[in-house]
Structures are given as C-alpha cells and as structure tokens.
Amino acid sequence: MPLYRYIGYDSAGRRVKGSLRAGARGEAVLRLRDSGVYPSELTEYVQWKKRNPFRWRPNLLPQFTRQLATLLASGVPLSEALESLAGEYRGYWHGLVASLSERVQEGASLSRAVGDHPDLFPEFYVSMVSASEAGGNMPEVLETLADFLETDLALRNKARTALLYPAFMVGVSAFVLSFVFTFVVPKIVRIFEQSDAALPLVTVLLLKVSRIFQDYWWLIGLLLIPTVYSIRRLHRRQPRHLHGLLLRVPFMRALYYSRFTGTLGFLLKGGIPVLKALELSAKASGNTLLQEKVLRAMDRVSEGASIASSIEGVSPVLRQLISTGERSGRLPELLIRAADSYKEGFVRWAEQAASLLEPVLILFMGLVVGFIVFGILLPIFQLNQLI
C-alpha cells in the first residue's frame, strides 16, 4: 500500500503535515477530509533506493540508535518512533529509516527490518536487537548499542587518521620529487650535457634519474596501476598473508585485539550465547588470521573447553585475561576493560609512529635535495677551476 505525505490545514485553519497509507491518491484525499484535514499538497513517497557504494555518506548509525532508544524509553511506539526519525534525516538515511518504518508497520519485527540491510547494520546489531525483543528491554539494549557503536566509530576514525597522514606525506613527497626530476633538474643540468668535460659520478647519476622521469614517466604510471590492482586483488582473494603481517605490527595488533575483545565483551554482556558471540566478534575484528584462530577455538569451546585454553596464536596477556575472567565470572567486564586498554595502546603507538615518520620523511627529502645540490654544484666548481 503506497505511502502518501501531505501538507494541509485542519478545521481551525492550522497548518499540519504528516503521512498516511492509502490504496490510491483519491482514497488518501477522502481519508484526510474525513479526519478534518484539507490537503494543499499530497505526494506519494518514492520507494527508497538501495545504497550506492560509490557515494560517500556519513555513518549515522550510532546517532540513529541513540535517538530510537530515547524515543522508546519515553513510551513512544516503535512504528511512530521510526516514522518520526524518518523526518529527521535527508537523502539516503531518510529513505532507509522510512523503509524500516514501513516494514514494521507491515508487521515485521525491528530485527527482521534491520536484517534486510546487512551492508549497514552489522550482524551483532541484528542479534542484539533480536535478543532485546525476546527480553523486552529494547531501549536499554539500544542505548548500550549506541555507546558501543560510538566507541567503535571513534576507534575506526583514529585508525583512518593514523594511516591517512603517512599516506598523504608520502604522496606529497613523491609528487614533489617527480616534478623536480622531470621539469627542474633537466633545465639546470642541460649546460653540463653540452660540455666535453668529464662529469662527477653524482652528476651522472642525477642526469640518469632525471632522464628516466622525463622519458619513461608513462611507464612508471602503467606499472603503478597494475601493482596497486594486484595488491588489492591479492588482499581480497588471500587476505590471510597480509593480515598475518599486520598482526605482527604492535599498533595494528592492538587495533585488532581492541575490536575483538570489545565486541566479545559487549555481546556476552548483552546475553548473546558464547559461540555466537565468538563468531560475531571474530568477524568484527577486521583481521582474517585472527578470525580463523577464533573460529578454530569455537570447535573446542562447543565440546566444553574454556575459551582461554581453546584460542591459540594470540598474546599470552590476552589468554591470561580471558582465563581470569572465566574463572572469576567477570569475563564481559574484563574484556571491555581490555578493549579500552588496547585502544589506548593503539592510539599511543599510532601517535608515536606518526611523530617518527615526519622526521624520517624530512631526512629522506634532505638527502634527495643534497643529492641534487651536489650533482649541480660539483660540475660548476670544476668549470671554475678550468677557467
């Protein structure tokens, strides 16, 4: 049944707006007039379009979750809460929340409605909502979900920032050096090529590097594109090798452990069964190798073994922490505290790596500039001596 949005006036002359479902436009007009509303504008809501992966959209999931939790805690029915939230957003999110509202009004549960959008709502989100529907504590669970999503989003933003700065510095350095060797150096050293005097080794090397950038810049671009494509394809098909290397880097290991322990502690605290919580937290870690280790441990846990004795290939500190939590019955609490500790460690390592990268890049640029200066000045000194 189509959804119509209207703007009109009531019997007292006040301007009103809203939405209603009707089989046709004429039926919608009649229903509005019967309710004392005289519509001045009546438009049919266009069905929500699916997500375009090539268009950037802000992640409003934590905000949406918290707003929905607040409305439900205030006693607003679920369908009315979703309909109200749909009016708060524009574009993609407006269509998304409106589609959720439509599914709920048709009789579907919220967990089934959000489960129709796995690209936005994680599997653990759907599981937690489903558990809250069975337990009758949806506002509390949604509030906890909002806290977790905000923390996870902040961690992901820090990770992107930590990787973006080095990539930006390397990109700028590569562009500057390419410009210097392609356009600046050839004009300066052209006079030396016309000289019959023997050139210093530094100048010869400078000329060769400059000639490579001049004559074969297109080849560098052609090689760069398939190299990047091959790396991305290898990462998609066999991510285990790259993720194994990343798991050995201290600050990346702290990032993966923070995601795993935080999600596992959150799910266990929310009442999700251990095996399901292990599966979802393994996927949320973002590391294929760590995910394989946790999934292998699930087989032993299903046979009655403890998590600490089943999981292999992780740090001894993490295994000891899980073992202590299992013995004391405080596993969710200790895992959440461990996630905070790993997050702080990741931020600290990332800041140190970024602060170390800057002087390294400056030193590298200084060496390159020194190479160029010596390559230009040495033949000038030789020419002066000849004169």
C-alpha positions as CSV (number, residue, x, y, z in Angstrom):
1,M,0.0,0.0,0.0
2,P,1.6,3.4,-1.1
3,L,2.7,5.9,1.5
4,Y,1.5,9.5,0.9
5,R,2.9,12.6,2.5
6,Y,0.6,15.6,2.9
7,I,0.7,19.3,3.9
8,G,-2.7,20.9,4.6
9,Y,-4.9,22.7,7.1
10,D,-7.2,21.5,9.8
11,S,-10.7,22.8,10.6
12,A,-9.2,25.5,12.8
13,G,-7.0,26.8,10.0
14,R,-3.8,25.5,11.4
15,R,-1.1,24.2,9.1
16,V,-0.5,20.4,9.5
17,K,1.7,17.8,7.8
18,G,2.2,14.1,8.0
19,S,1.8,10.8,6.2
20,L,-0.7,8.1,5.7
21,R,-1.2,4.9,3.7
22,A,-3.9,4.5,1.2
23,G,-4.7,2.4,-1.8
24,A,-4.9,5.3,-4.2
25,R,-4.5,9.1,-4.2
26,G,-8.3,9.7,-4.2
27,E,-8.6,7.4,-1.2
28,A,-5.9,9.4,0.6
29,V,-7.8,12.7,0.0
30,L,-11.0,11.2,1.2
31,R,-9.4,9.8,4.4
32,L,-7.8,13.2,5.1
33,R,-11.1,15.1,4.7
34,D,-12.9,12.6,6.9
35,S,-10.3,13.3,9.6
36,G,-10.8,17.1,9.2
37,V,-7.7,17.8,7.2
38,Y,-7.8,19.6,3.8
39,P,-4.6,18.8,1.9
40,S,-2.9,21.5,-0.1
41,E,0.0,19.2,-1.1
42,L,-0.2,15.4,-1.5
43,T,2.7,13.4,-2.8
44,E,3.4,9.7,-3.0
45,Y,6.5,8.6,-1.2
46,V,9.0,7.2,-3.7
47,Q,10.4,3.8,-2.7
48,W,13.8,4.0,-1.1
49,K,16.7,3.3,-3.4
50,K,19.4,1.0,-2.4
51,R,22.8,2.2,-1.3
52,N,25.2,3.4,-3.9
53,P,28.7,2.2,-2.9
54,F,30.4,4.9,-4.9
55,R,28.8,7.8,-3.0
56,W,30.1,8.8,0.5
57,R,27.6,9.0,3.3
58,P,28.2,9.8,6.9
59,N,27.8,6.9,9.4
60,L,24.8,8.0,11.4
61,L,24.1,4.6,12.8
62,P,25.2,5.5,16.4
63,Q,23.1,8.7,16.3
64,F,20.0,6.8,14.9
65,T,20.4,4.1,17.5
66,R,20.6,6.5,20.4
67,Q,17.6,8.6,19.1
68,L,15.5,5.4,18.7
69,A,16.4,4.3,22.2
70,T,15.4,7.7,23.7
71,L,12.0,7.6,21.9
72,L,11.3,4.1,23.0
73,A,12.3,4.8,26.6
74,S,9.8,7.7,26.6
75,G,7.0,5.4,25.7
76,V,6.7,6.1,22.0
77,P,5.6,3.1,20.0
78,L,8.2,1.6,17.7
79,S,6.4,2.4,14.4
80,E,5.7,6.0,15.5
81,A,9.3,6.4,16.6
82,L,10.7,5.2,13.3
83,E,8.2,7.5,11.4
84,S,9.3,10.5,13.5
85,L,13.0,9.7,12.9
86,A,12.5,9.4,9.2
87,G,11.6,13.1,9.2
88,E,14.9,14.0,10.9
89,Y,17.1,12.8,8.1
90,R,17.6,13.6,4.4
91,G,18.7,11.6,1.4
92,Y,19.8,8.1,1.9
93,W,19.2,7.9,5.6
94,H,15.7,9.3,5.2
95,G,14.8,6.6,2.8
96,L,16.4,3.9,4.9
97,V,14.5,4.8,8.1
98,A,11.3,5.3,6.2
99,S,11.7,1.7,4.8
100,L,12.3,0.4,8.3
101,S,9.1,2.2,9.4
102,E,7.2,0.7,6.5
103,R,8.4,-2.9,7.3
104,V,7.5,-2.5,11.0
105,Q,4.0,-1.2,10.1
106,E,3.6,-4.2,7.9
107,G,4.1,-6.4,10.9
108,A,7.8,-7.3,10.8
109,S,10.0,-7.1,13.9
110,L,12.7,-4.5,14.1
111,S,15.4,-7.2,14.0
112,R,14.0,-8.5,10.7
113,A,13.7,-5.0,9.3
114,V,17.3,-4.1,10.1
115,G,18.4,-7.5,9.0
116,D,17.3,-6.6,5.4
117,H,20.2,-4.2,5.3
118,P,23.4,-6.2,6.2
119,D,25.6,-3.6,4.5
120,L,24.8,-1.1,7.2
121,F,23.6,-3.0,10.2
122,P,26.2,-5.5,11.5
123,E,25.2,-9.0,12.3
124,F,25.8,-8.4,16.0
125,Y,23.4,-5.4,15.8
126,V,20.7,-7.6,14.5
127,S,21.4,-10.3,17.1
128,M,21.3,-7.8,20.0
129,V,18.0,-6.3,18.7
130,S,16.5,-9.8,18.4
131,A,17.6,-10.7,22.0
132,S,16.1,-7.4,23.3
133,E,12.8,-8.2,21.6
134,A,12.7,-11.5,23.4
135,G,13.7,-9.9,26.7
136,G,11.5,-6.9,26.5
137,N,14.4,-4.4,27.2
138,M,14.9,-2.9,23.8
139,P,15.5,0.7,25.0
140,E,18.3,-0.4,27.3
141,V,19.9,-2.6,24.7
142,L,19.7,0.1,22.0
143,E,21.4,2.6,24.4
144,T,24.2,0.1,25.1
145,L,24.5,-0.4,21.3
146,A,24.8,3.3,20.7
147,D,27.6,3.6,23.3
148,F,29.4,0.7,21.7
149,L,29.0,2.0,18.1
150,E,30.2,5.4,19.1
151,T,33.3,3.9,20.7
152,D,33.9,1.7,17.7
153,L,33.4,4.6,15.2
154,A,35.9,6.8,17.2
155,L,38.4,4.0,17.1
156,R,38.0,3.5,13.3
157,N,38.3,7.2,12.7
158,K,41.6,7.2,14.7
159,A,42.8,4.3,12.6
160,R,42.0,6.1,9.4
161,T,43.7,9.3,10.6
162,A,46.8,7.3,11.6
163,L,47.0,5.8,8.2
164,L,46.0,8.9,6.2
165,Y,48.7,11.2,7.5
166,P,51.6,8.9,6.4
167,A,49.9,8.3,3.0
168,F,49.5,12.0,2.5
169,M,53.1,12.8,3.4
170,V,54.4,10.0,1.1
171,G,52.2,11.1,-1.8
172,V,53.2,14.8,-1.5
173,S,56.9,13.8,-1.3
174,A,56.6,11.6,-4.4
175,F,54.8,14.4,-6.3
176,V,57.4,17.0,-5.4
177,L,60.3,14.7,-6.4
178,S,58.7,13.7,-9.7
179,F,58.2,17.4,-10.5
180,V,61.8,18.3,-9.6
181,F,63.3,15.5,-11.6
182,T,61.0,15.9,-14.6
183,F,60.9,19.7,-15.0
184,V,63.5,21.5,-12.8
185,V,66.7,19.4,-12.9
186,P,66.8,19.0,-16.8
187,K,66.8,22.7,-17.3
188,I,69.6,23.3,-14.8
189,V,72.0,20.5,-15.9
190,R,71.4,20.9,-19.7
191,I,74.5,23.0,-19.8
192,F,76.6,20.2,-18.4
193,E,75.5,17.7,-21.0
194,Q,76.8,20.1,-23.7
195,S,80.2,20.3,-22.0
196,D,83.1,18.0,-23.1
197,A,84.4,17.8,-19.5
198,A,84.1,14.6,-17.5
199,L,81.2,14.9,-15.1
200,P,81.3,13.7,-11.5
201,L,79.6,10.5,-10.7
202,V,76.9,12.3,-8.6
203,T,76.0,14.4,-11.7
204,V,75.9,11.4,-14.0
205,L,73.5,9.6,-11.6
206,L,71.4,12.8,-11.4
207,L,71.2,13.0,-15.2
208,K,70.2,9.4,-15.5
209,V,67.5,9.6,-12.9
210,S,66.1,12.8,-14.5
211,R,66.1,11.2,-17.9
212,I,64.2,8.2,-16.5
213,F,61.5,10.6,-15.2
214,Q,61.4,12.5,-18.5
215,D,61.3,9.6,-20.9
216,Y,59.6,6.9,-19.0
217,W,57.1,8.7,-16.8
218,W,54.3,7.0,-18.6
219,L,55.9,3.6,-17.9
220,I,56.0,4.4,-14.2
221,G,52.3,5.2,-14.2
222,L,51.5,2.0,-16.2
223,L,53.4,-0.1,-13.7
224,L,51.9,1.7,-10.7
225,I,48.3,1.0,-11.7
226,P,48.6,-2.9,-12.1
227,T,50.8,-3.0,-9.0
228,V,48.0,-1.4,-6.9
229,Y,45.4,-3.5,-8.6
230,S,47.4,-6.7,-7.9
231,I,47.8,-5.9,-4.3
232,R,44.1,-5.2,-3.8
233,R,43.2,-8.4,-5.7
234,L,45.6,-10.4,-3.6
235,H,44.1,-8.8,-0.4
236,R,40.6,-9.8,-1.5
237,R,41.4,-13.3,-2.5
238,Q,44.1,-14.2,0.0
239,P,44.0,-11.6,2.8
240,R,45.5,-14.1,5.3
241,H,49.1,-13.3,4.3
242,L,48.8,-9.5,4.6
243,H,46.7,-9.7,7.8
244,G,49.3,-12.1,9.2
245,L,52.0,-9.4,8.7
246,L,49.7,-6.7,10.1
247,L,49.1,-8.8,13.2
248,R,52.8,-8.7,13.9
249,V,52.9,-4.9,13.9
250,P,52.4,-3.7,17.5
251,F,49.9,-0.9,17.0
252,M,47.9,-2.8,14.4
253,R,47.7,-5.8,16.7
254,A,46.4,-3.6,19.4
255,L,43.7,-2.3,17.0
256,Y,42.5,-5.8,16.1
257,Y,42.6,-7.0,19.7
258,S,40.6,-4.0,20.8
259,R,37.9,-4.7,18.2
260,F,37.8,-8.4,19.2
261,T,37.7,-8.0,22.9
262,G,35.4,-5.0,22.9
263,T,32.8,-6.8,20.7
264,L,33.1,-10.1,22.6
265,G,32.6,-8.4,25.9
266,F,29.7,-6.3,24.7
267,L,27.9,-9.3,23.2
268,L,28.4,-11.5,26.3
269,K,27.2,-8.7,28.5
270,G,24.1,-8.4,26.3
271,G,23.2,-12.1,26.8
272,I,24.4,-13.5,23.4
273,P,25.4,-17.1,23.7
274,V,29.2,-17.7,23.8
275,L,29.6,-19.5,20.5
276,K,27.5,-16.8,18.6
277,A,29.4,-14.1,20.4
278,L,32.8,-15.6,19.4
279,E,31.7,-15.9,15.8
280,L,30.4,-12.3,15.6
281,S,33.4,-10.8,17.4
282,A,35.8,-12.7,15.2
283,K,34.2,-11.1,12.1
284,A,34.2,-7.7,13.8
285,S,38.0,-7.9,14.5
286,G,38.8,-7.0,10.8
287,N,41.7,-9.4,10.6
288,T,41.3,-12.7,8.7
289,L,44.0,-14.6,10.5
290,L,42.7,-13.7,14.0
291,Q,39.2,-14.6,12.8
292,E,40.5,-18.1,11.7
293,K,42.1,-18.6,15.2
294,V,38.8,-17.7,17.0
295,L,36.7,-19.9,14.7
296,R,39.0,-22.8,15.3
297,A,38.7,-22.3,19.0
298,M,34.9,-22.4,18.7
299,D,35.0,-26.1,17.9
300,R,36.8,-26.8,21.2
301,V,34.5,-24.5,23.2
302,S,31.5,-26.3,21.8
303,E,32.9,-29.5,23.3
304,G,33.1,-27.9,26.7
305,A,36.6,-26.4,26.8
306,S,37.3,-23.0,28.1
307,I,37.9,-20.0,25.7
308,A,41.4,-19.4,27.1
309,S,42.6,-23.0,26.6
310,S,41.0,-23.2,23.1
311,I,42.2,-20.0,21.5
312,E,45.8,-20.2,20.1
313,G,48.2,-17.9,18.5
314,V,47.2,-14.8,20.5
315,S,49.3,-12.9,23.0
316,P,49.8,-14.6,26.4
317,V,48.4,-11.5,28.1
318,L,45.1,-11.8,26.3
319,R,44.9,-15.5,27.1
320,Q,45.6,-14.9,30.7
321,L,43.0,-12.1,30.9
322,I,40.3,-14.4,29.3
323,S,41.3,-17.2,31.7
324,T,41.0,-14.9,34.7
325,G,37.6,-13.6,33.5
326,E,36.3,-17.2,33.0
327,R,37.4,-18.3,36.5
328,S,36.0,-15.2,38.2
329,G,32.8,-15.0,36.2
330,R,33.6,-11.4,35.2
331,L,34.6,-12.2,31.6
332,P,32.5,-9.5,29.9
333,E,33.7,-6.8,32.3
334,L,37.4,-7.7,31.9
335,L,37.1,-8.0,28.1
336,I,35.6,-4.5,27.9
337,R,38.4,-3.1,30.1
338,A,41.0,-4.9,27.9
339,A,39.4,-3.3,24.8
340,D,39.9,0.1,26.4
341,S,43.5,-0.7,27.2
342,Y,44.2,-2.0,23.7
343,K,42.5,1.1,22.2
344,E,44.8,3.4,24.3
345,G,47.8,1.3,23.2
346,F,46.8,1.7,19.6
347,V,46.4,5.4,19.8
348,R,49.7,5.8,21.6
349,W,51.5,3.6,19.1
350,A,49.9,5.4,16.2
351,E,50.9,8.8,17.5
352,Q,54.4,7.7,18.1
353,A,54.6,6.2,14.6
354,A,53.2,9.4,13.1
355,S,55.7,11.6,15.1
356,L,58.6,9.3,14.0
357,L,57.5,9.3,10.3
358,E,57.8,13.1,10.0
359,P,61.5,13.4,10.8
360,V,62.2,10.3,8.7
361,L,60.5,11.9,5.6
362,I,62.3,15.2,6.3
363,L,65.6,13.3,6.5
364,F,64.8,11.5,3.2
365,M,63.9,14.7,1.4
366,G,67.0,16.3,2.8
367,L,69.2,13.5,1.4
368,V,67.5,13.8,-2.0
369,V,67.8,17.6,-2.1
370,G,71.5,17.2,-1.0
371,F,72.0,14.7,-3.9
372,I,70.5,17.2,-6.4
373,V,72.6,20.2,-5.0
374,F,75.8,18.2,-5.1
375,G,75.1,17.0,-8.6
376,I,74.6,20.6,-9.8
377,L,77.4,22.3,-7.8
378,L,80.3,19.9,-8.3
379,P,80.5,20.4,-12.1
380,I,80.2,24.2,-11.6
381,F,83.2,24.0,-9.3
382,Q,85.1,22.0,-11.9
383,L,84.3,24.6,-14.6
384,N,85.5,27.4,-12.4
385,Q,88.8,25.6,-11.9
386,L,89.2,25.1,-15.6
387,I,88.6,28.8,-16.2
